[in-house]
Amino acid sequence: MVAAILVVGDSGSWGADRPNVLIILVDDLKPSLGCYGDPIARTPNLDRLARRSMRFDSAYCNQAVCAPSRFTLMLGSHSTSTGLYHLGSRLRHRIPDAITLPQYFAIHGYRTESLGKVFHVGHGNLGDPQSFMTEHFYDKVIEYLDPASTMGGQLTREEAFFSNQQLDQIRSLPRGAAYESPDVPDEAYADGRVANETVKRIGAAAKRRADAGTPFFIATGFARPHLPFSAPKRYWDLYDPATLPQPDFTAVPIDAPKIAGKTNGELANYSPVPEDGVVDDVLSQKLVHGYYASTSFVDAQIGKVLDALDRHQLTDNTIVVLWGDHGFHLGDHGYWTKHTNYEQANRIPLIIAVPGITDTASSTGQLTESVDLYPTLAELAKLPLPQVPQPIDGKSLVPVLVDPAARVRDHAFHAFPRRKLGRAIRTDRYRLVQWKRVEEPEDTAEYELYDYQTDPLETQNLAGEHPDVVARLRKILYRYPSPVDPSAQ
């Protein structure tokens, strides 16, 4: 299968030239998109990208929280391999000599740039400025325009977290609004400004490519639909609240270990959410409305970027990747946001457009992880197999891009640390989660097993009923190296 891509790459649309790479990162974006079959979502731009791409229907993040998930993408390494488990984890403290994905492309002659939310900045984390050749174009993640949303312009809890201010005083700060919908232009919010700057960068990159033949690697990151659901009114107006989906199952799974659950602490940092994070039906409808409105807002910004590729005649020699950093609970199990090992927090949208390979819409059920993008993009650009200081845990998806029926892995792996470390194996049918302290013996482990063929809503933990399945999937889990202990961080 690999040989096929080399033949197409050498004689296809970019000939002997190396392809450009554009990675679009979207915060908290789950596959609630038209191209993934959501009948409610208004996402025309992502839908048109999907029409010339391969859509990965079984893609999963490697840890369902912002900073660690982005590290897995940029390093090609699981958090269990690197110890980068936390929002405040610093890449260069753990792996000083790591060569990130953009650094690897820079070594091989690419000009690399980043805009918006790429690495996580906040919670004491400063991102990784050395990953890119040019100064990062930074903009806000938490942003309000209505003074009422911030109690008259005060610094709110989440604004403080994401700007590394007063981190030792968070609980004393006021809560910002969970949503707002002013009648403003797109550029009034950060995602609109990031889109406009990305359009400018693409124009400059097109000229640079024409003048000097320099390929580009651009990573552009959008904040919405991360909370707060701050989006211009016209995107809210796309939806009738009465038609929006509400969760079908709002209880925790029967027989699930307590450690597998979560509080809605992130959500409770916003008003008018109750301080205990418990959401009633009226507020649930408003939050779901805000999520969909924010998704449509970011879709419009991505459309501007795709238009710029078309306008500068770069579409036919640019690989485009659309990646959501993790999923998002919208009230299922009574949970909101992420931070679990359940399906809604870990399944992500992944769309890859490769000129000459994915010129018409295709889809695959190949189980896929975020770490797979590092070796995949390196191979598509015909770069050498990455030999870098950090472990490359990903597998190249090139055979799948050539043939959607091809398979390069039979499961996806992800993890989430709590008082114990939860490590998960997701197959086509099952998810096994083991909860165990790294240094403790196997007989201390707690297990979850879900059968998505018979119970797609994860209503019951079946580990006690199917010990044979647990044993089989546990063997896969123990093929992985011993994880770095998150409690030692």
C-alpha positions in Angstrom: 0.0 0.0 0.0 2.8 2.4 0.8 4.2 2.1 -2.7 0.9 3.3 -4.1 1.2 6.7 -2.5 4.8 7.1 -3.7 3.7 6.5 -7.3 0.8 8.9 -7.0 2.9 11.4 -5.1 5.7 11.4 -7.7 3.5 11.6 -10.7 0.4 13.3 -9.3 -0.7 16.9 -8.8 2.4 18.2 -7.0 4.9 16.1 -9.1 8.4 16.4 -7.7 7.4 19.3 -5.4 6.7 18.7 -1.8 3.2 19.4 -0.6 2.3 22.2 1.7 0.6 21.3 5.0 -2.2 23.1 6.7 -3.4 21.7 10.0 -6.6 23.2 11.4 -7.0 22.5 15.1 -10.4 23.1 16.8 -10.9 23.1 20.5 -13.6 20.9 22.0 -15.0 19.9 18.6 -16.9 16.6 18.6 -18.2 15.0 15.4 -21.5 17.0 15.6 -21.0 18.1 12.0 -23.1 17.7 8.9 -20.4 15.6 7.2 -20.6 13.2 10.1 -24.3 12.8 9.7 -25.6 15.3 12.2 -28.9 16.6 10.7 -29.0 19.6 12.9 -25.4 21.0 12.5 -24.9 23.9 10.1 -21.3 23.3 9.0 -21.2 23.9 5.2 -17.5 24.6 5.0 -16.3 21.5 6.9 -18.8 19.6 4.8 -17.2 20.9 1.6 -13.8 20.0 2.9 -15.0 16.5 3.6 -16.2 16.2 0.0 -12.6 16.2 -1.2 -11.2 14.3 1.8 -11.2 11.1 3.8 -13.4 11.2 6.8 -12.2 9.1 9.7 -15.3 7.8 11.5 -13.4 6.0 14.4 -10.8 8.6 15.3 -9.9 9.1 19.0 -7.8 11.5 21.0 -5.2 10.0 23.3 -6.2 12.1 26.3 -9.4 14.1 26.7 -8.1 17.4 27.8 -6.5 20.3 25.9 -2.7 20.4 26.7 -2.0 16.7 26.8 -4.0 16.1 23.7 -2.1 18.7 21.7 1.2 17.3 23.0 0.2 13.8 21.6 -0.5 15.4 18.2 2.7 17.4 18.1 5.0 14.7 19.5 3.5 11.6 18.1 3.7 10.2 21.6 1.2 9.0 24.2 1.0 10.9 27.4 1.7 7.6 29.1 5.1 7.6 27.2 6.0 11.2 28.0 4.4 12.0 31.3 2.8 15.1 29.8 -0.6 14.4 31.5 -1.6 17.8 32.9 -2.8 21.2 31.7 0.3 22.8 33.3 2.8 20.2 32.0 5.7 21.8 30.2 7.1 19.9 27.2 10.7 21.1 27.5 10.8 20.2 31.2 9.9 16.6 30.4 11.7 16.2 27.0 14.1 19.1 26.4 15.3 17.8 23.1 12.0 16.7 21.6 11.5 17.4 17.9 7.9 18.3 17.4 6.0 17.8 14.2 6.5 21.3 12.9 10.2 21.2 13.9 10.6 18.0 11.9 9.1 19.7 8.9 11.4 22.7 9.4 14.4 20.5 9.5 13.4 19.3 6.0 13.0 22.8 4.4 9.5 23.8 5.4 8.6 27.3 6.7 6.5 26.7 9.8 4.0 29.1 11.4 1.4 28.9 14.0 -1.7 31.0 14.8 -4.4 30.8 17.5 -4.7 27.9 19.9 -2.1 25.3 18.8 -0.3 24.4 22.0 -2.2 25.0 25.2 -1.3 28.3 26.8 -2.7 28.8 30.3 -2.9 27.0 33.7 0.8 27.7 34.1 1.6 26.3 30.7 3.5 28.6 28.2 3.1 26.4 25.1 6.2 25.7 23.1 7.4 28.8 21.2 10.4 27.0 19.8 8.3 24.6 17.8 7.8 27.2 15.0 10.1 29.3 13.0 8.1 32.5 13.4 6.6 34.2 16.4 3.3 32.6 17.3 0.2 34.7 16.5 -1.6 34.5 19.8 -5.2 35.5 20.6 -7.6 34.9 23.3 -9.4 31.6 24.2 -11.7 33.1 26.8 -13.3 36.3 25.5 -16.4 38.4 26.2 -17.8 41.5 24.5 -20.8 42.2 26.8 -19.6 43.9 30.1 -22.5 42.0 31.8 -20.7 38.8 31.0 -17.8 39.7 33.3 -19.6 41.6 36.0 -18.6 44.9 34.5 -15.2 44.0 33.1 -13.7 42.1 35.9 -11.1 39.3 35.4 -13.0 36.0 35.5 -11.8 32.6 36.7 -11.4 31.1 33.3 -9.8 34.3 31.8 -7.3 34.1 34.6 -6.5 30.4 33.9 -6.0 31.0 30.2 -3.8 34.1 30.7 -1.7 32.7 33.6 -2.9 35.5 35.9 -3.7 35.2 39.6 -3.6 31.4 39.4 -3.4 31.2 43.2 -6.6 33.2 43.6 -8.9 31.5 41.1 -11.7 30.7 43.6 -11.9 34.3 44.7 -12.5 35.6 41.2 -16.0 36.0 39.7 -17.4 33.6 37.2 -17.8 34.7 33.6 -20.9 34.0 31.5 -21.3 30.6 29.9 -22.5 32.2 26.7 -23.2 35.5 25.0 -24.6 36.3 21.5 -24.0 40.0 20.6 -24.8 41.3 17.1 -21.1 41.8 16.0 -18.9 41.0 13.1 -16.8 37.8 13.2 -13.6 39.7 13.8 -14.9 41.0 17.1 -13.9 37.6 18.5 -10.5 35.9 18.4 -11.5 33.2 16.0 -12.4 35.8 13.4 -9.1 37.6 13.9 -7.2 34.3 13.7 -9.0 33.4 10.4 -8.1 36.8 8.9 -4.5 36.5 9.9 -4.3 32.9 8.5 -5.7 34.2 5.2 -2.9 36.8 5.1 -0.3 34.2 6.0 -1.5 31.9 3.2 -1.2 34.8 0.7 2.4 35.4 1.8 3.2 31.7 1.7 1.8 31.5 -1.9 4.2 34.2 -3.0 7.1 32.6 -1.1 6.4 29.3 -2.8 6.2 31.0 -6.2 9.4 33.0 -5.7 11.6 30.5 -3.9 9.8 27.2 -4.0 9.5 27.0 -0.2 6.7 24.8 1.0 4.8 25.8 4.1 3.5 24.1 7.3 0.9 26.2 8.9 -1.0 25.2 12.1 -4.0 27.4 12.8 -6.1 26.8 15.9 -9.6 28.0 16.7 -11.0 28.3 20.2 -14.7 27.8 19.8 -16.7 25.7 20.6 -14.7 25.7 23.8 -16.6 27.5 26.6 -17.7 30.2 26.9 -20.1 29.9 24.0 -19.4 33.4 22.8 -20.4 33.7 19.2 -22.1 36.4 17.0 -25.9 36.4 17.1 -26.3 35.3 13.5 -24.8 31.9 14.3 -27.2 31.4 17.2 -30.0 32.4 14.8 -29.2 29.4 12.6 -30.9 27.1 15.2 -34.3 26.6 16.6 -33.7 25.7 20.2 -36.7 23.4 20.2 -35.1 21.2 17.5 -31.7 20.8 19.2 -30.8 17.3 20.5 -30.8 16.6 24.2 -28.9 13.7 25.9 -30.6 10.4 25.8 -29.0 8.9 28.9 -28.1 11.2 31.8 -27.2 8.7 34.5 -23.7 7.3 35.2 -23.3 3.8 33.9 -24.6 1.0 36.1 -21.7 -0.6 38.0 -19.1 1.9 36.8 -16.4 2.5 39.4 -16.7 5.8 41.1 -13.2 6.9 39.9 -14.5 6.8 36.3 -16.9 9.7 36.9 -16.3 13.4 37.1 -17.7 16.6 38.5 -18.6 19.4 36.1 -16.0 21.7 37.7 -15.0 23.4 34.4 -18.6 24.2 33.5 -19.3 25.4 37.1 -16.7 28.1 36.5 -19.3 29.9 34.4 -22.5 31.6 35.3 -25.5 30.8 35.5 -24.4 27.2 36.0 -25.0 26.2 39.6 -21.8 25.9 41.7 -22.3 22.2 42.0 -22.4 21.8 38.2 -25.8 20.2 38.1 -27.7 21.4 34.9 -31.4 21.5 34.6 -33.3 21.0 31.3 -33.7 24.7 30.6 -30.0 25.4 31.0 -29.1 22.2 29.1 -31.0 23.5 26.1 -29.3 26.8 26.2 -25.8 25.2 26.5 -26.5 22.8 23.6 -27.7 25.8 21.6 -24.5 27.6 22.4 -22.3 24.6 21.4 -24.0 24.4 18.0 -23.8 28.1 17.4 -20.1 28.2 18.3 -19.5 25.2 16.0 -21.2 27.1 13.1 -19.1 30.2 14.0 -15.9 28.3 13.8 -17.0 26.6 10.6 -17.4 30.0 8.9 -13.9 30.9 9.9 -12.5 27.7 8.5 -14.4 28.5 5.3 -12.4 31.8 5.0 -9.1 29.8 5.2 -10.2 27.2 2.6 -11.3 30.1 0.3 -7.8 31.5 0.6 -6.2 28.2 -0.5 -8.6 28.3 -3.5 -7.9 31.9 -4.3 -4.1 31.4 -4.3 -4.4 28.2 -6.3 -2.9 26.2 -3.4 -5.7 23.7 -3.0 -4.1 21.2 -5.4 -0.8 21.0 -3.6 -1.7 21.4 0.0 -2.6 18.6 2.5 -5.3 19.8 4.8 -6.0 18.2 8.2 -9.0 19.1 10.3 -8.5 17.8 13.9 -10.6 18.2 17.0 -8.4 18.0 20.1 -11.0 15.8 22.0 -14.7 15.3 22.2 -17.2 17.0 24.5 -20.0 15.8 26.9 -23.3 17.6 26.3 -25.1 16.2 29.3 -24.7 12.5 28.6 -24.1 10.7 31.9 -24.9 14.0 33.5 -21.4 15.2 32.4 -20.3 18.4 30.5 -17.0 19.2 28.8 -14.3 16.4 28.7 -12.0 14.8 31.2 -13.3 11.2 31.1 -12.5 8.0 29.3 -16.0 7.7 27.8 -16.9 7.8 24.1 -18.3 11.4 23.9 -15.1 12.8 25.5 -12.7 10.8 23.3 -14.1 10.4 19.8 -13.0 13.3 17.6 -13.5 14.5 14.0 -10.5 13.9 11.7 -10.7 14.9 8.1 -7.6 14.6 5.8 -7.5 16.0 2.3 -4.6 14.8 0.2 -4.6 16.0 -3.4 -4.3 13.2 -5.9 -5.4 10.7 -3.3 -8.7 11.9 -1.7 -10.1 14.0 -4.5 -13.6 12.7 -3.8 -15.4 12.1 -0.5 -14.4 8.9 1.2 -14.6 7.5 4.7 -13.0 4.8 6.7 -13.8 2.9 9.9 -10.1 2.5 10.7 -9.5 3.1 14.4 -7.2 6.1 14.6 -5.3 8.1 17.2 -4.0 11.6 17.3 -0.4 10.3 17.5 -0.9 8.8 14.0 -0.7 12.2 12.3 3.0 12.7 12.9 4.2 9.7 10.9 1.3 10.1 8.4 2.2 13.6 7.4 5.9 12.8 7.3 5.3 10.0 4.9 2.9 12.0 2.7 5.6 14.7 2.4 8.1 12.0 1.5 10.3 12.9 4.5 12.5 10.2 6.1 11.0 8.0 8.8 11.1 10.1 11.9 14.0 9.2 14.2 13.5 11.6 17.1 14.3 11.8 20.8 10.7 11.0 21.9 9.0 7.7 21.1 6.7 7.7 18.0 3.7 5.8 19.2 1.7 6.5 16.0 1.2 4.5 12.9 1.2 6.0 9.4 -2.3 6.2 7.9 -1.0 6.4 4.4 -2.2 2.8 3.5 -5.7 3.8 4.7 -5.7 7.1 2.7 -5.0 5.0 -0.4 -7.5 2.3 0.4 -10.2 3.0 3.0 -10.6 -0.7 3.7 -6.9 -1.1 4.6 -6.1 -1.5 8.3 -2.9 -0.5 10.2 -4.2 -1.0 13.8 -7.0 -3.0 15.4 -7.7 -0.7 18.4 -7.2 2.8 19.6 -5.5 3.6 22.9 -6.2 6.5 25.3 -5.8 7.4 28.9 -6.9 9.8 31.7 -5.2 10.2 35.1 -7.1 10.6 38.3 -6.2 9.2 41.7 -5.6 6.1 39.6 -4.5 6.0 36.0 -7.3 5.0 33.6 -5.9 3.4 30.4 -8.3 2.4 27.7 -8.4 0.1 24.7 -11.2 0.9 22.1 -11.9 -1.8 19.5 -14.6 -1.7 16.8 -17.0 -3.2 19.4 -15.7 -2.7 22.9 -13.9 -0.3 25.2 -12.0 -1.6 28.2 -10.8 0.8 30.8 -8.3 -0.2 33.5 -8.1 2.0 36.6 -4.9 1.3 38.6 -2.1 3.1 40.3 1.1 2.6 38.2 3.1 1.1 41.1 0.3 -1.1 42.4 -0.4 -4.8 41.5 -3.0 -6.1 39.1 -5.3 -7.3 41.8 -5.9 -3.6 42.8 -7.2 -2.7 39.3 -10.8 -1.7 38.6 -12.2 -2.3 35.1 -14.9 -1.0 32.9 -16.2 -2.7 29.8 -18.7 -1.3 27.3 -20.2 -3.0 24.3 -21.1 -0.4 21.7 -22.9 -3.0 19.5 -25.5 -3.6 22.2 -25.2 -0.5 24.4 -24.0 2.5 22.5 -25.0 4.9 25.3 -22.7 3.2 27.8 -25.6 2.5 30.2 -23.9 -0.5 32.0 -20.4 -1.6 32.9 -20.2 -5.2 31.7 -16.7 -6.1 33.0 -18.2 -8.4 35.6 -20.4 -10.2 33.1 -17.7 -10.8 30.4 -14.4 -11.8 32.0 -13.3 -13.4 28.8 -13.5 -10.1 26.9 -11.8 -8.3 29.7 -9.0 -10.9 29.7 -8.6 -10.6 25.9 -8.5 -6.8 25.8 -6.2 -6.7 28.9 -3.6 -8.7 27.0 -3.6 -5.8 24.4 -3.2 -3.3 27.2 -0.2 -5.0 28.7 1.6 -5.0 25.4 2.1 -1.3 26.0 5.2 -0.1 27.9 4.8 0.6 31.6 3.3 4.1 31.7 5.0 7.1 33.3 3.5 7.6 36.7 1.3 10.7 36.7 1.4 10.9 40.5 5.2 11.5 40.3 4.8 14.7 38.3 
